[in-house]
């Protein structure tokens, strides 16, 4: 049986990927704003070798959150705040109450930055966006907002990507994990 991390990497969209470049590669008009992207879309499969190079810090790779058919394998809660352990516990309880127990949490490169990947097994894009809004509202009932939820309809398609994770997030044994199953 595969562990959560291996299942995560099996589920992500791997038909193409995005590579971070040192310079702006695209100006994207969206609504009344212009976005400046440093990510270049690469129309080639995301391989295990590329993933390992990313995890070693040699390159920065992002993956699509929406596949070619408009399906979403994961809703991502991107937390960047002061207390990742507290957020982790509260998010686990909130997601459990919403019947969303299949999640995996990763640390990002910077401290205090977590990515919670909530499996949604190919949910349609609009349904995933609505579920993300529900998750965010439920989290806001107890926590000050220090996260964003993806995918979102508030950003252009090229911004509905997420950097690949670096390492799984885990608490020390003394802290425990309410939602670890």
Biotite code that builds the C-alpha atoms (Angstrom):
import biotite.structure as struc

atoms = struc.array([
    struc.Atom([0.000, 0.000, 0.000], chain_id="A", res_id=1, res_name="UNK", atom_name="CA", element="C"),
    struc.Atom([1.293, 3.455, -0.925], chain_id="A", res_id=2, res_name="UNK", atom_name="CA", element="C"),
    struc.Atom([1.877, 6.047, 1.761], chain_id="A", res_id=3, res_name="UNK", atom_name="CA", element="C"),
    struc.Atom([0.178, 9.459, 1.588], chain_id="A", res_id=4, res_name="UNK", atom_name="CA", element="C"),
    struc.Atom([3.174, 11.158, -0.005], chain_id="A", res_id=5, res_name="UNK", atom_name="CA", element="C"),
    struc.Atom([3.434, 8.559, -2.788], chain_id="A", res_id=6, res_name="UNK", atom_name="CA", element="C"),
    struc.Atom([-0.341, 8.745, -3.435], chain_id="A", res_id=7, res_name="UNK", atom_name="CA", element="C"),
    struc.Atom([-0.052, 12.526, -3.656], chain_id="A", res_id=8, res_name="UNK", atom_name="CA", element="C"),
    struc.Atom([2.619, 12.328, -6.347], chain_id="A", res_id=9, res_name="UNK", atom_name="CA", element="C"),
    struc.Atom([0.549, 9.763, -8.258], chain_id="A", res_id=10, res_name="UNK", atom_name="CA", element="C"),
    struc.Atom([-2.496, 12.075, -8.260], chain_id="A", res_id=11, res_name="UNK", atom_name="CA", element="C"),
    struc.Atom([-0.970, 15.391, -9.315], chain_id="A", res_id=12, res_name="UNK", atom_name="CA", element="C"),
    struc.Atom([-1.263, 16.617, -12.890], chain_id="A", res_id=13, res_name="UNK", atom_name="CA", element="C"),
    struc.Atom([1.908, 15.414, -14.612], chain_id="A", res_id=14, res_name="UNK", atom_name="CA", element="C"),
    struc.Atom([1.133, 16.011, -18.298], chain_id="A", res_id=15, res_name="UNK", atom_name="CA", element="C"),
    struc.Atom([2.950, 19.361, -18.161], chain_id="A", res_id=16, res_name="UNK", atom_name="CA", element="C"),
    struc.Atom([4.699, 21.531, -15.592], chain_id="A", res_id=17, res_name="UNK", atom_name="CA", element="C"),
    struc.Atom([5.843, 25.089, -14.933], chain_id="A", res_id=18, res_name="UNK", atom_name="CA", element="C"),
    struc.Atom([9.486, 26.063, -14.406], chain_id="A", res_id=19, res_name="UNK", atom_name="CA", element="C"),
    struc.Atom([10.395, 29.202, -12.489], chain_id="A", res_id=20, res_name="UNK", atom_name="CA", element="C"),
    struc.Atom([12.678, 31.508, -14.430], chain_id="A", res_id=21, res_name="UNK", atom_name="CA", element="C"),
    struc.Atom([14.857, 34.359, -13.138], chain_id="A", res_id=22, res_name="UNK", atom_name="CA", element="C"),
    struc.Atom([13.017, 36.906, -15.281], chain_id="A", res_id=23, res_name="UNK", atom_name="CA", element="C"),
    struc.Atom([9.392, 37.711, -16.078], chain_id="A", res_id=24, res_name="UNK", atom_name="CA", element="C"),
    struc.Atom([8.348, 35.466, -18.967], chain_id="A", res_id=25, res_name="UNK", atom_name="CA", element="C"),
    struc.Atom([4.748, 36.547, -19.469], chain_id="A", res_id=26, res_name="UNK", atom_name="CA", element="C"),
    struc.Atom([2.450, 39.509, -18.825], chain_id="A", res_id=27, res_name="UNK", atom_name="CA", element="C"),
    struc.Atom([-1.093, 38.283, -18.205], chain_id="A", res_id=28, res_name="UNK", atom_name="CA", element="C"),
    struc.Atom([-3.998, 40.736, -18.327], chain_id="A", res_id=29, res_name="UNK", atom_name="CA", element="C"),
    struc.Atom([-6.823, 39.510, -16.090], chain_id="A", res_id=30, res_name="UNK", atom_name="CA", element="C"),
    struc.Atom([-9.787, 41.596, -15.044], chain_id="A", res_id=31, res_name="UNK", atom_name="CA", element="C"),
    struc.Atom([-8.485, 45.088, -14.320], chain_id="A", res_id=32, res_name="UNK", atom_name="CA", element="C"),
    struc.Atom([-5.006, 43.867, -13.406], chain_id="A", res_id=33, res_name="UNK", atom_name="CA", element="C"),
    struc.Atom([-1.832, 42.704, -15.097], chain_id="A", res_id=34, res_name="UNK", atom_name="CA", element="C"),
    struc.Atom([0.064, 39.752, -13.654], chain_id="A", res_id=35, res_name="UNK", atom_name="CA", element="C"),
    struc.Atom([3.761, 39.237, -14.291], chain_id="A", res_id=36, res_name="UNK", atom_name="CA", element="C"),
    struc.Atom([4.643, 35.564, -14.302], chain_id="A", res_id=37, res_name="UNK", atom_name="CA", element="C"),
    struc.Atom([8.118, 34.152, -13.773], chain_id="A", res_id=38, res_name="UNK", atom_name="CA", element="C"),
    struc.Atom([6.923, 30.641, -14.602], chain_id="A", res_id=39, res_name="UNK", atom_name="CA", element="C"),
    struc.Atom([7.296, 29.181, -18.084], chain_id="A", res_id=40, res_name="UNK", atom_name="CA", element="C"),
    struc.Atom([4.889, 26.425, -19.038], chain_id="A", res_id=41, res_name="UNK", atom_name="CA", element="C"),
    struc.Atom([6.679, 23.326, -20.259], chain_id="A", res_id=42, res_name="UNK", atom_name="CA", element="C"),
    struc.Atom([4.526, 21.060, -22.420], chain_id="A", res_id=43, res_name="UNK", atom_name="CA", element="C"),
    struc.Atom([6.297, 17.865, -21.434], chain_id="A", res_id=44, res_name="UNK", atom_name="CA", element="C"),
    struc.Atom([5.580, 15.303, -18.731], chain_id="A", res_id=45, res_name="UNK", atom_name="CA", element="C"),
    struc.Atom([6.597, 16.049, -15.149], chain_id="A", res_id=46, res_name="UNK", atom_name="CA", element="C"),
    struc.Atom([9.020, 13.216, -14.399], chain_id="A", res_id=47, res_name="UNK", atom_name="CA", element="C"),
    struc.Atom([10.314, 11.788, -11.132], chain_id="A", res_id=48, res_name="UNK", atom_name="CA", element="C"),
    struc.Atom([13.779, 13.103, -12.071], chain_id="A", res_id=49, res_name="UNK", atom_name="CA", element="C"),
    struc.Atom([12.449, 16.668, -12.319], chain_id="A", res_id=50, res_name="UNK", atom_name="CA", element="C"),
    struc.Atom([10.645, 16.263, -9.003], chain_id="A", res_id=51, res_name="UNK", atom_name="CA", element="C"),
    struc.Atom([13.877, 15.116, -7.331], chain_id="A", res_id=52, res_name="UNK", atom_name="CA", element="C"),
    struc.Atom([15.841, 18.027, -8.837], chain_id="A", res_id=53, res_name="UNK", atom_name="CA", element="C"),
    struc.Atom([13.202, 20.392, -7.427], chain_id="A", res_id=54, res_name="UNK", atom_name="CA", element="C"),
    struc.Atom([13.368, 18.783, -3.980], chain_id="A", res_id=55, res_name="UNK", atom_name="CA", element="C"),
    struc.Atom([17.177, 19.118, -3.978], chain_id="A", res_id=56, res_name="UNK", atom_name="CA", element="C"),
    struc.Atom([16.758, 22.841, -4.757], chain_id="A", res_id=57, res_name="UNK", atom_name="CA", element="C"),
    struc.Atom([18.412, 22.711, -8.189], chain_id="A", res_id=58, res_name="UNK", atom_name="CA", element="C"),
    struc.Atom([15.325, 24.071, -9.996], chain_id="A", res_id=59, res_name="UNK", atom_name="CA", element="C"),
    struc.Atom([11.890, 25.330, -8.979], chain_id="A", res_id=60, res_name="UNK", atom_name="CA", element="C"),
    struc.Atom([8.976, 23.454, -10.509], chain_id="A", res_id=61, res_name="UNK", atom_name="CA", element="C"),
    struc.Atom([5.250, 24.109, -10.144], chain_id="A", res_id=62, res_name="UNK", atom_name="CA", element="C"),
    struc.Atom([2.455, 21.734, -11.083], chain_id="A", res_id=63, res_name="UNK", atom_name="CA", element="C"),
    struc.Atom([-0.987, 22.403, -12.530], chain_id="A", res_id=64, res_name="UNK", atom_name="CA", element="C"),
    struc.Atom([-3.927, 22.201, -10.161], chain_id="A", res_id=65, res_name="UNK", atom_name="CA", element="C"),
    struc.Atom([-6.381, 21.569, -13.011], chain_id="A", res_id=66, res_name="UNK", atom_name="CA", element="C"),
    struc.Atom([-5.965, 18.863, -15.651], chain_id="A", res_id=67, res_name="UNK", atom_name="CA", element="C"),
    struc.Atom([-6.716, 19.173, -19.386], chain_id="A", res_id=68, res_name="UNK", atom_name="CA", element="C"),
    struc.Atom([-10.320, 17.998, -18.840], chain_id="A", res_id=69, res_name="UNK", atom_name="CA", element="C"),
    struc.Atom([-10.986, 20.668, -16.195], chain_id="A", res_id=70, res_name="UNK", atom_name="CA", element="C"),
    struc.Atom([-10.758, 18.235, -13.270], chain_id="A", res_id=71, res_name="UNK", atom_name="CA", element="C"),
    struc.Atom([-9.042, 18.974, -9.968], chain_id="A", res_id=72, res_name="UNK", atom_name="CA", element="C"),
    struc.Atom([-7.148, 16.219, -8.114], chain_id="A", res_id=73, res_name="UNK", atom_name="CA", element="C"),
    struc.Atom([-6.485, 18.400, -5.009], chain_id="A", res_id=74, res_name="UNK", atom_name="CA", element="C"),
    struc.Atom([-7.724, 21.554, -3.396], chain_id="A", res_id=75, res_name="UNK", atom_name="CA", element="C"),
    struc.Atom([-4.705, 23.297, -1.878], chain_id="A", res_id=76, res_name="UNK", atom_name="CA", element="C"),
    struc.Atom([-4.766, 25.414, 1.252], chain_id="A", res_id=77, res_name="UNK", atom_name="CA", element="C"),
    struc.Atom([-1.596, 27.519, 1.093], chain_id="A", res_id=78, res_name="UNK", atom_name="CA", element="C"),
    struc.Atom([-0.862, 28.703, 4.648], chain_id="A", res_id=79, res_name="UNK", atom_name="CA", element="C"),
    struc.Atom([1.738, 31.356, 5.365], chain_id="A", res_id=80, res_name="UNK", atom_name="CA", element="C"),
    struc.Atom([1.450, 32.456, 8.952], chain_id="A", res_id=81, res_name="UNK", atom_name="CA", element="C"),
    struc.Atom([2.916, 32.578, 12.419], chain_id="A", res_id=82, res_name="UNK", atom_name="CA", element="C"),
    struc.Atom([1.691, 29.291, 13.870], chain_id="A", res_id=83, res_name="UNK", atom_name="CA", element="C"),
    struc.Atom([1.727, 26.376, 11.420], chain_id="A", res_id=84, res_name="UNK", atom_name="CA", element="C"),
    struc.Atom([1.186, 23.781, 14.172], chain_id="A", res_id=85, res_name="UNK", atom_name="CA", element="C"),
    struc.Atom([-2.004, 25.474, 15.402], chain_id="A", res_id=86, res_name="UNK", atom_name="CA", element="C"),
    struc.Atom([-3.226, 25.904, 11.834], chain_id="A", res_id=87, res_name="UNK", atom_name="CA", element="C"),
    struc.Atom([-2.467, 22.254, 11.071], chain_id="A", res_id=88, res_name="UNK", atom_name="CA", element="C"),
    struc.Atom([-4.523, 21.049, 14.037], chain_id="A", res_id=89, res_name="UNK", atom_name="CA", element="C"),
    struc.Atom([-7.459, 23.342, 13.362], chain_id="A", res_id=90, res_name="UNK", atom_name="CA", element="C"),
    struc.Atom([-7.460, 22.629, 9.619], chain_id="A", res_id=91, res_name="UNK", atom_name="CA", element="C"),
    struc.Atom([-7.434, 18.891, 10.324], chain_id="A", res_id=92, res_name="UNK", atom_name="CA", element="C"),
    struc.Atom([-10.474, 19.160, 12.587], chain_id="A", res_id=93, res_name="UNK", atom_name="CA", element="C"),
    struc.Atom([-12.276, 21.459, 10.136], chain_id="A", res_id=94, res_name="UNK", atom_name="CA", element="C"),
    struc.Atom([-11.619, 19.193, 7.162], chain_id="A", res_id=95, res_name="UNK", atom_name="CA", element="C"),
    struc.Atom([-12.688, 16.142, 9.168], chain_id="A", res_id=96, res_name="UNK", atom_name="CA", element="C"),
    struc.Atom([-15.982, 17.878, 10.017], chain_id="A", res_id=97, res_name="UNK", atom_name="CA", element="C"),
    struc.Atom([-16.458, 18.543, 6.282], chain_id="A", res_id=98, res_name="UNK", atom_name="CA", element="C"),
    struc.Atom([-15.822, 14.868, 5.459], chain_id="A", res_id=99, res_name="UNK", atom_name="CA", element="C"),
    struc.Atom([-12.478, 15.659, 3.816], chain_id="A", res_id=100, res_name="UNK", atom_name="CA", element="C"),
    struc.Atom([-10.114, 13.315, 5.652], chain_id="A", res_id=101, res_name="UNK", atom_name="CA", element="C"),
    struc.Atom([-7.862, 12.426, 2.711], chain_id="A", res_id=102, res_name="UNK", atom_name="CA", element="C"),
    struc.Atom([-5.226, 15.118, 2.970], chain_id="A", res_id=103, res_name="UNK", atom_name="CA", element="C"),
    struc.Atom([-1.485, 15.391, 3.001], chain_id="A", res_id=104, res_name="UNK", atom_name="CA", element="C"),
    struc.Atom([0.492, 18.331, 4.362], chain_id="A", res_id=105, res_name="UNK", atom_name="CA", element="C"),
    struc.Atom([3.873, 19.547, 3.157], chain_id="A", res_id=106, res_name="UNK", atom_name="CA", element="C"),
    struc.Atom([6.328, 22.201, 4.256], chain_id="A", res_id=107, res_name="UNK", atom_name="CA", element="C"),
    struc.Atom([7.332, 24.766, 1.725], chain_id="A", res_id=108, res_name="UNK", atom_name="CA", element="C"),
    struc.Atom([10.819, 26.177, 1.379], chain_id="A", res_id=109, res_name="UNK", atom_name="CA", element="C"),
    struc.Atom([10.165, 29.047, 3.806], chain_id="A", res_id=110, res_name="UNK", atom_name="CA", element="C"),
    struc.Atom([9.419, 28.590, 7.502], chain_id="A", res_id=111, res_name="UNK", atom_name="CA", element="C"),
    struc.Atom([5.802, 28.787, 8.636], chain_id="A", res_id=112, res_name="UNK", atom_name="CA", element="C"),
    struc.Atom([4.580, 27.980, 5.144], chain_id="A", res_id=113, res_name="UNK", atom_name="CA", element="C"),
    struc.Atom([2.432, 24.859, 4.700], chain_id="A", res_id=114, res_name="UNK", atom_name="CA", element="C"),
    struc.Atom([0.539, 23.356, 1.790], chain_id="A", res_id=115, res_name="UNK", atom_name="CA", element="C"),
    struc.Atom([-2.460, 21.210, 2.722], chain_id="A", res_id=116, res_name="UNK", atom_name="CA", element="C"),
    struc.Atom([-3.496, 19.095, -0.244], chain_id="A", res_id=117, res_name="UNK", atom_name="CA", element="C"),
    struc.Atom([-7.085, 17.923, 0.121], chain_id="A", res_id=118, res_name="UNK", atom_name="CA", element="C"),
    struc.Atom([-7.846, 15.050, -2.266], chain_id="A", res_id=119, res_name="UNK", atom_name="CA", element="C"),
    struc.Atom([-10.928, 15.565, -4.390], chain_id="A", res_id=120, res_name="UNK", atom_name="CA", element="C"),
    struc.Atom([-10.319, 12.830, -6.979], chain_id="A", res_id=121, res_name="UNK", atom_name="CA", element="C"),
    struc.Atom([-11.095, 14.597, -10.207], chain_id="A", res_id=122, res_name="UNK", atom_name="CA", element="C"),
    struc.Atom([-13.801, 17.007, -9.091], chain_id="A", res_id=123, res_name="UNK", atom_name="CA", element="C"),
    struc.Atom([-14.925, 19.511, -11.725], chain_id="A", res_id=124, res_name="UNK", atom_name="CA", element="C"),
    struc.Atom([-13.123, 22.860, -11.499], chain_id="A", res_id=125, res_name="UNK", atom_name="CA", element="C"),
    struc.Atom([-16.116, 24.973, -10.453], chain_id="A", res_id=126, res_name="UNK", atom_name="CA", element="C"),
    struc.Atom([-17.122, 22.455, -7.776], chain_id="A", res_id=127, res_name="UNK", atom_name="CA", element="C"),
    struc.Atom([-13.553, 22.456, -6.412], chain_id="A", res_id=128, res_name="UNK", atom_name="CA", element="C"),
    struc.Atom([-13.532, 26.264, -6.313], chain_id="A", res_id=129, res_name="UNK", atom_name="CA", element="C"),
    struc.Atom([-16.804, 26.269, -4.359], chain_id="A", res_id=130, res_name="UNK", atom_name="CA", element="C"),
    struc.Atom([-15.516, 23.611, -1.938], chain_id="A", res_id=131, res_name="UNK", atom_name="CA", element="C"),
    struc.Atom([-12.360, 25.686, -1.446], chain_id="A", res_id=132, res_name="UNK", atom_name="CA", element="C"),
    struc.Atom([-14.481, 28.703, -0.525], chain_id="A", res_id=133, res_name="UNK", atom_name="CA", element="C"),
    struc.Atom([-16.411, 26.610, 2.008], chain_id="A", res_id=134, res_name="UNK", atom_name="CA", element="C"),
    struc.Atom([-13.167, 25.308, 3.537], chain_id="A", res_id=135, res_name="UNK", atom_name="CA", element="C"),
    struc.Atom([-11.795, 28.850, 3.792], chain_id="A", res_id=136, res_name="UNK", atom_name="CA", element="C"),
    struc.Atom([-14.982, 30.200, 5.433], chain_id="A", res_id=137, res_name="UNK", atom_name="CA", element="C"),
    struc.Atom([-14.956, 27.373, 7.988], chain_id="A", res_id=138, res_name="UNK", atom_name="CA", element="C"),
    struc.Atom([-11.292, 28.031, 8.824], chain_id="A", res_id=139, res_name="UNK", atom_name="CA", element="C"),
    struc.Atom([-12.022, 31.760, 9.238], chain_id="A", res_id=140, res_name="UNK", atom_name="CA", element="C"),
    struc.Atom([-14.537, 30.968, 11.984], chain_id="A", res_id=141, res_name="UNK", atom_name="CA", element="C"),
    struc.Atom([-11.657, 30.252, 14.398], chain_id="A", res_id=142, res_name="UNK", atom_name="CA", element="C"),
    struc.Atom([-8.472, 31.612, 12.796], chain_id="A", res_id=143, res_name="UNK", atom_name="CA", element="C"),
    struc.Atom([-7.323, 34.914, 11.358], chain_id="A", res_id=144, res_name="UNK", atom_name="CA", element="C"),
    struc.Atom([-6.873, 34.466, 7.628], chain_id="A", res_id=145, res_name="UNK", atom_name="CA", element="C"),
    struc.Atom([-3.285, 33.653, 6.757], chain_id="A", res_id=146, res_name="UNK", atom_name="CA", element="C"),
    struc.Atom([-3.934, 31.340, 3.808], chain_id="A", res_id=147, res_name="UNK", atom_name="CA", element="C"),
    struc.Atom([-5.180, 31.186, 0.246], chain_id="A", res_id=148, res_name="UNK", atom_name="CA", element="C"),
    struc.Atom([-7.111, 28.361, -1.353], chain_id="A", res_id=149, res_name="UNK", atom_name="CA", element="C"),
    struc.Atom([-6.396, 27.038, -4.843], chain_id="A", res_id=150, res_name="UNK", atom_name="CA", element="C"),
    struc.Atom([-7.691, 26.628, -7.473], chain_id="A", res_id=151, res_name="UNK", atom_name="CA", element="C"),
    struc.Atom([-9.443, 29.965, -7.551], chain_id="A", res_id=152, res_name="UNK", atom_name="CA", element="C"),
    struc.Atom([-11.431, 31.918, -10.092], chain_id="A", res_id=153, res_name="UNK", atom_name="CA", element="C"),
    struc.Atom([-9.858, 35.146, -8.824], chain_id="A", res_id=154, res_name="UNK", atom_name="CA", element="C"),
    struc.Atom([-6.571, 34.490, -10.662], chain_id="A", res_id=155, res_name="UNK", atom_name="CA", element="C"),
    struc.Atom([-5.693, 33.618, -14.259], chain_id="A", res_id=156, res_name="UNK", atom_name="CA", element="C"),
    struc.Atom([-5.108, 29.989, -15.260], chain_id="A", res_id=157, res_name="UNK", atom_name="CA", element="C"),
    struc.Atom([-1.323, 30.444, -15.186], chain_id="A", res_id=158, res_name="UNK", atom_name="CA", element="C"),
    struc.Atom([-1.603, 31.339, -11.486], chain_id="A", res_id=159, res_name="UNK", atom_name="CA", element="C"),
    struc.Atom([-3.597, 28.218, -10.566], chain_id="A", res_id=160, res_name="UNK", atom_name="CA", element="C"),
    struc.Atom([-0.348, 26.352, -10.127], chain_id="A", res_id=161, res_name="UNK", atom_name="CA", element="C"),
    struc.Atom([1.550, 25.402, -6.996], chain_id="A", res_id=162, res_name="UNK", atom_name="CA", element="C"),
    struc.Atom([5.244, 24.849, -6.389], chain_id="A", res_id=163, res_name="UNK", atom_name="CA", element="C"),
    struc.Atom([5.957, 21.204, -5.781], chain_id="A", res_id=164, res_name="UNK", atom_name="CA", element="C"),
    struc.Atom([6.365, 20.450, -2.081], chain_id="A", res_id=165, res_name="UNK", atom_name="CA", element="C"),
    struc.Atom([9.749, 19.859, -0.510], chain_id="A", res_id=166, res_name="UNK", atom_name="CA", element="C"),
    struc.Atom([9.044, 17.611, 2.459], chain_id="A", res_id=167, res_name="UNK", atom_name="CA", element="C"),
    struc.Atom([6.076, 16.241, 4.387], chain_id="A", res_id=168, res_name="UNK", atom_name="CA", element="C"),
    struc.Atom([5.010, 18.238, 7.432], chain_id="A", res_id=169, res_name="UNK", atom_name="CA", element="C"),
    struc.Atom([4.927, 16.332, 10.673], chain_id="A", res_id=170, res_name="UNK", atom_name="CA", element="C"),
    struc.Atom([4.563, 17.292, 14.288], chain_id="A", res_id=171, res_name="UNK", atom_name="CA", element="C"),
    struc.Atom([6.875, 16.156, 17.008], chain_id="A", res_id=172, res_name="UNK", atom_name="CA", element="C"),
    struc.Atom([5.496, 13.071, 18.821], chain_id="A", res_id=173, res_name="UNK", atom_name="CA", element="C"),
    struc.Atom([4.679, 15.221, 21.868], chain_id="A", res_id=174, res_name="UNK", atom_name="CA", element="C"),
    struc.Atom([2.404, 17.464, 19.790], chain_id="A", res_id=175, res_name="UNK", atom_name="CA", element="C"),
    struc.Atom([0.437, 14.611, 18.267], chain_id="A", res_id=176, res_name="UNK", atom_name="CA", element="C"),
    struc.Atom([-1.806, 14.895, 15.245], chain_id="A", res_id=177, res_name="UNK", atom_name="CA", element="C"),
    struc.Atom([-5.572, 14.917, 15.605], chain_id="A", res_id=178, res_name="UNK", atom_name="CA", element="C"),
    struc.Atom([-6.292, 14.042, 12.018], chain_id="A", res_id=179, res_name="UNK", atom_name="CA", element="C"),
    struc.Atom([-3.439, 11.643, 11.293], chain_id="A", res_id=180, res_name="UNK", atom_name="CA", element="C"),
    struc.Atom([-5.165, 8.428, 10.373], chain_id="A", res_id=181, res_name="UNK", atom_name="CA", element="C"),
])
